[in-house]
């Protein structure tokens, strides 16, 4: 990839990492609607501002994942036949690292974190992509090192030669339709992760997900995971037992009650992580044993505290109905749900109809509050409260709740209408829960 003139679209986390790594190698031309040319030149002296006359001289462009494909500059580049890549694609073409990649609508962060947990004591593993650092923020890799990437549909949309050694697809449902335009486009982006895999590679699939059963499989080794179904090669979870099945030879790895994190969906996540590391010398039985101490991931069904018998859970990563669906199933009943946020055009009616028996009350905020409230009431959820912010949501849910209730933040929406990201939203929830806890402790002291 010995090219000289490169456009960089976006100066977020991804873009800044690209500037730091590549500004000495290429002449970078910057485009970012949130920064002025003067500010850009001051802060990034090795770069130039992208003007219309520069486009014809470009060799390729690197697009930050947040910029949609219908962006006017992206379209201009495409009309000029300038290749547009994600940072993942450019990094792969430059360094050709040994990669484990994880994608899916839900569960990908938990799977990625579990894989890192399994590998970190025996291998040099560097984690990035859609989690933690942008890929260009990762240290220079040696040949024996492993690059572990959580891959979003935004990043995968602009890959071409990208080629993982091990790939995991957790599930593919409907999400980010505002960005992709249709579920078909969203699915196509996800599946670009596996388009170059061959017989030396391993693909780990959740066969309980209807869509993953329909995809055209690459010519590589396939490992399957299922909750309740028997598999030919992979892991099946039956009556709580996690069973390794390889060509009909079955052996029990252990019982899922041994794990710290709750929920059937998380058992699938852990099973996929076990299969993802076997190519690197970690036996499934050893991986199972190690995962008994895996604590899970912040903002994903994270237990916060119990106040007067009311249990608080932070699932801020519940950024779509399918993700929140998993959290509600894991907690099962007596749930006071704090939800709402950025409008990604999701349909909430089926979601509430499915879970109306689990949800005692809704506490709704953000852009989708009214539409979610209407869908909830139509589904038969009578107790619906509208709140202005997280503080009000936490306090109202606490005062409404009774001992044994679960107060769950799982918004079923992205955070961008009120927060920078889901992490900031989760931290805000935890902050107000802890404030509430300190107030109740003071009441005890006064008595």
C-alpha positions in Angstrom: 0.0 0.0 0.0 2.8 2.4 -1.0 0.7 5.5 -1.7 1.3 9.1 -0.8 -1.8 11.2 -0.7 -4.6 10.0 1.6 -7.8 11.7 2.8 -8.8 11.2 6.4 -12.5 11.6 7.0 -13.2 12.4 10.6 -11.0 13.3 13.6 -12.5 11.3 16.4 -10.8 8.5 18.2 -10.2 6.6 15.0 -9.0 9.6 13.0 -6.6 10.9 15.7 -5.0 7.5 16.0 -4.5 7.4 12.2 -2.9 10.9 12.2 -0.4 9.8 14.9 0.6 6.6 13.1 0.5 7.6 9.5 1.2 11.4 9.1 4.9 10.6 8.7 4.2 8.0 6.1 1.6 9.7 4.0 0.4 13.2 3.2 -2.9 13.3 5.0 -5.7 15.5 3.8 -8.3 16.1 6.6 -12.0 16.4 6.3 -14.1 17.0 9.5 -17.2 19.1 9.8 -16.7 19.7 13.5 -13.3 21.4 13.2 -12.1 24.5 11.3 -9.2 24.5 8.8 -7.3 26.9 11.1 -7.8 24.7 14.2 -6.8 21.6 12.2 -3.6 23.1 10.9 -2.7 24.3 14.4 -3.3 20.9 16.1 -2.1 18.7 13.3 0.7 20.5 11.6 1.8 17.6 9.3 -1.7 17.4 7.7 -3.5 19.5 5.1 -7.2 20.5 4.8 -9.0 18.5 2.1 -10.2 20.8 -0.7 -12.1 19.9 -3.8 -9.0 20.3 -6.0 -7.0 17.8 -3.9 -9.4 14.9 -4.6 -8.2 14.1 -8.0 -4.7 13.5 -6.6 -5.7 11.1 -3.8 -4.7 7.5 -3.7 -7.4 6.4 -1.2 -9.4 7.6 1.8 -9.7 6.4 5.4 -13.3 7.0 6.7 -14.1 7.1 10.4 -16.9 4.7 11.3 -19.4 7.3 12.4 -19.5 8.9 8.9 -22.4 7.4 6.9 -22.0 6.1 3.3 -24.3 8.8 2.0 -22.1 11.7 3.3 -21.5 14.2 0.5 -17.7 14.0 0.6 -17.8 10.2 0.5 -20.1 10.3 -2.5 -17.7 12.8 -4.2 -14.8 10.5 -3.6 -16.7 7.5 -5.0 -17.6 9.5 -8.1 -13.9 10.2 -8.5 -13.2 6.5 -8.2 -11.1 7.1 -5.0 -11.2 3.9 -2.8 -12.7 4.6 0.6 -11.6 2.2 3.4 -12.1 1.9 7.1 -9.1 2.0 9.5 -9.5 -1.8 9.9 -8.9 -2.4 6.2 -5.9 -0.1 6.0 -4.3 -1.5 9.1 -4.7 -5.0 7.8 -3.2 -4.2 4.4 -0.2 -2.5 6.0 0.6 -5.1 8.7 -1.3 -8.3 7.9 -1.6 -9.2 11.6 -2.9 -12.6 13.0 -6.5 -11.6 13.9 -9.4 -12.8 15.9 -12.5 -10.7 15.0 -15.9 -10.6 16.6 -19.1 -9.0 15.2 -22.8 -9.2 15.7 -25.7 -7.1 16.7 -25.5 -8.0 20.4 -22.9 -9.8 22.6 -19.8 -8.9 20.7 -18.2 -6.9 23.5 -18.7 -9.7 26.0 -17.3 -12.3 23.6 -14.3 -10.0 22.9 -13.6 -9.4 26.6 -13.9 -13.2 27.4 -11.5 -14.1 24.6 -9.0 -11.5 25.9 -9.5 -12.9 29.4 -8.7 -16.4 28.1 -5.6 -15.4 26.1 -3.9 -12.7 28.2 -1.9 -15.0 30.5 -0.3 -17.0 27.7 -0.3 -14.8 24.6 0.5 -11.2 23.7 -3.0 -10.0 22.7 -3.9 -6.5 21.7 -7.6 -5.6 21.8 -9.2 -2.7 19.8 -11.5 -1.8 17.0 -15.0 -0.9 18.3 -13.8 -1.4 21.9 -11.1 0.5 23.6 -8.5 1.9 21.2 -8.8 2.6 17.6 -6.8 0.0 15.7 -4.1 2.5 14.8 -3.7 3.3 18.5 -2.5 -0.2 19.2 1.2 -0.8 19.5 3.2 -2.2 16.6 2.6 -5.9 16.5 5.2 -8.7 16.3 4.5 -11.7 14.1 3.6 -13.9 17.1 1.2 -11.4 18.6 -2.6 -11.6 18.3 -4.8 -8.7 17.3 -8.3 -9.1 18.8 -10.9 -6.8 17.2 -14.5 -6.1 18.0 -15.9 -5.0 14.6 -18.9 -2.8 14.1 -21.0 -2.8 10.9 -19.8 0.8 10.3 -16.2 -0.4 10.2 -16.9 -3.5 8.2 -18.8 -1.6 5.6 -15.5 -0.3 4.1 -13.3 -3.4 4.1 -12.1 -5.3 1.1 -9.1 -7.7 1.7 -9.6 -7.9 5.5 -8.9 -11.5 6.6 -9.2 -12.8 10.2 -7.7 -16.2 11.2 -10.6 -16.7 13.6 -14.0 -15.0 13.3 -17.0 -15.0 15.6 -20.5 -13.9 14.6 -22.8 -13.7 17.7 -26.1 -12.9 15.9 -27.4 -10.6 13.3 -30.7 -8.8 13.9 -32.0 -5.4 12.9 -29.9 -2.4 14.0 -28.5 0.9 12.7 -31.0 1.2 9.9 -30.7 5.0 10.1 -27.0 4.6 9.0 -27.3 1.6 6.6 -30.6 2.4 5.1 -31.9 -1.2 5.2 -31.5 -4.4 7.1 -30.0 -6.0 3.9 -27.3 -3.4 3.8 -26.6 -3.9 7.5 -26.3 -7.6 7.1 -24.0 -7.3 4.0 -21.7 -5.1 6.0 -21.4 -7.6 8.9 -20.7 -10.5 6.5 -17.8 -8.7 4.8 -15.8 -9.7 7.8 -15.7 -13.4 6.6 -15.6 -12.9 2.9 -11.9 -13.8 2.6 -11.7 -16.7 5.0 -10.2 -20.0 3.8 -9.5 -23.6 4.9 -6.9 -22.5 7.4 -9.4 -20.3 9.3 -12.1 -20.9 11.9 -15.6 -19.4 11.9 -17.7 -19.6 15.2 -21.4 -19.3 14.7 -24.5 -19.1 17.0 -26.9 -21.4 15.2 -29.8 -20.3 17.4 -29.8 -17.0 15.5 -32.1 -17.5 12.4 -30.0 -15.3 10.1 -26.6 -16.9 10.7 -28.2 -20.2 9.6 -28.9 -18.7 6.2 -25.6 -17.1 5.3 -23.2 -18.5 2.6 -20.4 -20.0 4.6 -16.8 -19.5 3.6 -14.6 -22.6 2.9 -13.2 -22.7 6.5 -13.6 -24.8 9.6 -17.1 -24.1 11.2 -17.7 -24.3 14.9 -21.3 -24.1 16.1 -22.9 -23.0 19.4 -26.5 -23.7 20.5 -28.7 -23.5 23.5 -30.7 -26.7 23.3 -29.8 -28.0 19.8 -27.3 -30.7 19.1 -24.3 -29.6 17.0 -22.0 -31.7 14.8 -18.9 -29.7 15.8 -19.0 -27.0 18.5 -20.6 -26.6 21.9 -24.2 -27.4 22.8 -25.8 -26.3 26.1 -28.4 -28.7 27.3 -30.0 -28.8 30.7 -27.4 -26.3 31.9 -24.5 -28.5 30.8 -22.0 -27.1 28.4 -21.0 -30.0 26.1 -18.1 -30.1 23.6 -19.2 -32.1 20.5 -16.6 -32.9 17.8 -17.8 -35.1 15.1 -20.1 -37.0 17.4 -17.7 -37.3 20.3 -19.3 -35.5 23.2 -17.8 -34.5 26.6 -19.3 -32.3 29.3 -17.1 -29.3 30.1 -19.2 -28.2 33.1 -22.4 -26.6 34.3 -23.3 -23.0 33.4 -24.2 -22.2 37.0 -20.4 -22.1 37.7 -20.1 -18.8 35.8 -20.4 -15.4 37.5 -22.4 -13.6 34.8 -26.2 -14.4 34.3 -28.4 -15.0 31.3 -28.7 -17.7 28.6 -27.4 -15.2 26.1 -24.2 -14.9 28.1 -23.8 -18.7 28.1 -23.8 -18.6 24.3 -21.2 -15.7 24.4 -18.9 -17.7 26.7 -19.2 -20.9 24.6 -18.2 -18.9 21.5 -15.2 -17.4 23.3 -14.1 -21.0 24.3 -14.2 -22.1 20.6 -12.4 -18.9 19.4 -9.3 -19.6 21.4 -8.8 -23.3 20.6 -6.7 -22.5 17.6 -4.2 -20.9 19.9 -3.5 -23.9 22.1 -6.2 -23.4 24.8 -8.2 -26.6 25.2 -12.0 -26.1 25.7 -12.0 -27.7 29.2 -9.2 -25.4 30.3 -11.0 -22.4 28.8 -14.2 -23.4 30.6 -12.4 -23.6 33.9 -10.7 -20.2 33.4 -14.1 -18.5 32.6 -15.5 -19.4 36.0 -13.8 -16.3 37.3 -14.7 -14.0 34.3 -16.5 -11.0 35.8 -18.2 -9.8 32.7 -18.1 -6.4 31.1 -19.1 -3.0 32.5 -22.5 -1.6 31.3 -23.7 -5.1 30.3 -26.1 -6.4 32.9 -23.7 -5.1 35.5 -24.9 -5.5 39.1 -24.6 -2.1 40.9 -26.0 -2.5 44.4 -29.1 -3.3 46.4 -30.9 -0.6 48.4 -33.7 -1.7 50.8 -34.2 -4.9 48.8 -34.3 -3.2 45.4 -31.6 -4.4 43.0 -30.0 -2.0 40.5 -28.5 -3.3 37.2 -26.6 -1.2 34.6 -27.2 -2.5 31.1 -26.4 0.8 29.3 -25.0 -1.2 26.4 -28.6 -2.2 25.7 -28.7 0.0 22.6 -31.4 -1.8 20.7 -34.5 -3.8 21.5 -32.8 -7.2 20.9 -30.1 -6.4 23.4 -32.6 -5.2 26.1 -34.6 -8.3 25.3 -31.6 -10.4 26.5 -31.3 -8.4 29.7 -35.0 -8.8 30.5 -34.9 -12.5 29.9 -31.9 -12.8 32.2 -33.6 -11.0 35.1 -37.0 -12.7 34.4 -39.5 -10.7 36.4 -40.4 -7.8 38.7 -38.5 -5.3 36.5 -38.7 -1.5 36.6 -37.2 -0.6 33.2 -35.4 2.7 32.6 -35.3 3.1 28.8 -35.3 5.5 25.9 -32.7 7.5 24.0 -31.6 8.3 20.5 -34.1 7.4 17.8 -32.7 4.7 15.4 -36.1 4.0 14.0 -36.6 0.8 15.9 -40.0 -0.8 16.3 -40.8 -1.2 20.0 -44.3 -2.7 19.8 -43.2 -6.4 19.4 -40.6 -5.9 22.1 -43.1 -4.7 24.7 -45.7 -7.3 23.8 -43.1 -10.0 24.4 -42.0 -8.7 27.8 -45.2 -7.1 29.3 -45.3 -9.8 32.0 -41.8 -9.1 33.1 -42.0 -5.3 33.2 -43.9 -3.7 36.2 -43.3 -0.1 35.1 -41.5 2.0 32.5 -39.4 5.1 33.2 -38.8 6.7 29.8 -36.5 9.6 28.6 -34.9 10.9 25.5 -36.0 11.2 21.9 -37.9 7.9 21.9 -39.8 8.4 25.2 -43.2 9.2 23.7 -43.1 6.5 21.0 -41.8 3.9 23.6 -44.6 4.9 26.0 -47.3 4.6 23.4 -45.9 1.1 22.4 -45.7 0.0 26.0 -49.3 1.1 26.8 -50.6 -0.6 23.6 -48.9 -3.8 24.8 -50.6 -3.6 28.1 -48.0 -2.0 30.4 -50.1 0.3 32.5 -47.5 2.1 34.6 -45.5 4.4 32.3 -43.6 7.5 33.6 -41.8 10.1 31.6 -38.7 11.6 33.1 -36.4 14.5 32.1 -33.0 12.9 33.0 -31.3 10.0 34.7 -31.5 11.5 38.2 -35.3 11.7 38.0 -35.5 8.2 36.5 -33.4 6.6 39.2 -35.3 8.4 42.0 -38.8 7.7 40.6 -38.0 4.0 40.0 -36.6 3.6 43.5 -39.6 5.3 45.2 -42.0 3.3 43.1 -40.3 0.0 43.6 -40.7 -2.6 46.4 -38.3 -5.0 47.9 -37.3 -7.7 45.4 -37.8 -5.5 42.4 -35.0 -5.1 39.8 -34.4 -1.6 38.6 -32.8 -2.0 35.2 -31.2 0.6 33.0 -31.4 -1.0 29.5 -32.5 1.7 27.1 -33.1 -0.3 23.9 -31.8 2.8 22.2 -28.4 4.5 21.5 -27.3 7.3 23.8 -26.4 10.1 21.4 -29.4 12.3 22.1 -28.3 12.9 25.8 -24.8 11.4 26.1 -21.5 11.1 24.2 -21.7 7.3 24.4 -23.3 4.4 26.3 -20.4 4.4 28.8 -21.2 7.9 29.9 -24.8 7.0 30.2 -24.0 4.0 32.3 -21.7 6.0 34.6 -24.5 8.6 35.1 -26.8 5.8 36.2 -24.3 4.4 38.6 -23.6 7.9 40.0 -27.2 8.6 40.9 -27.7 5.1 42.3 -24.7 5.6 44.5 -26.0 9.1 45.5 -29.3 7.4 46.5 -27.4 4.7 48.4 -25.4 7.3 50.4 -28.7 9.2 51.2 -30.3 6.0 52.6 -27.1 5.3 54.6 -27.3 8.8 56.1 -30.9 8.1 57.1 -29.8 4.9 58.9 -27.0 6.9 60.8 -29.5 9.5 61.9 -31.8 6.8 63.4 
